Amino acid sequence: MVMENIIWLIIMVPVSLLFTGLGVYAWKRKKPMWFWSGSTVEESEISDISAYNKANGIMWIVFSAILWISTIFGSLNMKIGGITLIVGCILGVPALPIVYGRIYRKYKK
């Protein structure tokens, strides 16, 4: 039981940190943050880069909160942590491009 909790934490803490870090990076970035790997958003496309990046950062930090919650739940009870992670990802991953699309449309010139 203890070993599976350790493995859970070894996997979940870095993954959660990655998405939190992505959110902080997006929030503080001076140029427009992109969504998909390999894509770019030109400065000329965005009306308020600071607000656009802040919204992007919040989006990623909220997604990372799902991972942090499942990390904590999983360290206490693996079944609850796993269910939280699965449900959070099933709902959160498809929501990300939808939310990003709204952010992009809101700040597009």
N, C-alpha and C positions, 0 to 999 in steps of 0.2 A: 504494500500500500504506500509506504513512504517513497519507494523508488519510483513509482508511477507519478507521484506528485512532483518529485524532483525533475523527472523527464518533462512533465507538463510545463513546469516553470522554465526549464532550459529552452523549450521551444517557444512558449507564449510570451515571455518577457521581451526577448529581442524582436519578435514580430510586432508586438504592441508598441515597443519603442520606435520601430521603423516607421510605422504609420503616424505616430505622434510627431516624430522628427520631420516627416514629410509635411505635416500640417504647419509646424513652426517654420520650416524652410519656406513654404509657400507664403505664409503670412508676412514674413520679413523680406521677401524677395523684392528687388527694385524693378525688375522687368516682369512682364506678365508671365504667370505660371501656366504651364501646359497641363493637359490632363492625361493624354495617352503618350506612351513612350515613343519617341521619334517625331512627335508632332510639335509644332511651335505655334505660339500666338504672338503676332507682331504688336508692337506698341501702338501702331497706328490703328489697330482694330479696337482698342479698349479706351473707353472714355475716362475712367478713373482707375488707374492701375493699382493704387494703394487699396481701394475698397474691393476691387476685383480679387486681388491676392488675399486680402483678409477673409473674404467669403470662401475662397478656395481652402485657405488654412483651416477655417472653422469646419468646413465639410470633412476634411481628413481627420481632424481632431475628434469630431463626433464619431466618425467611423472607428477610430482607434479606441474610443471609450467602450464600444461594444467588446473589443478584444481585451481591454483591461478588466472589464466586468467578468468576462468568461475566465480570464486568468485567475482572478480572485476566487470566483465560485469553484473553479476546477481544483484549486489548491485545498479547498475545504471539502468538496464533494465532486468527484470526477464526472458522475452522470449529469449533475446540474451544470457543471462547467461545459461539458460537451454539448449538451442541449442548447445552452446559451450561445455557444460558438456557432453551432449549425444554424439555428434560427436567425441569429444576428447576421450571419453571412448570406443566408438565403434571402433575407430582406434587404440587407445593407449593400451587397455587391451590385445588384441591379439598380438600386436607388442612386448609386454614385454617378453614373452617366446622366441620369435624369436631373439630379440636383446640379451637376456641372453645366448641363445644357441651359438650365434656368439662370445660373450665374452668368454664363457667357452672354446669353441674350439680354440680360439686364444691363451689362456693362459694355455691350458692343456699340460702337459709334454708329 
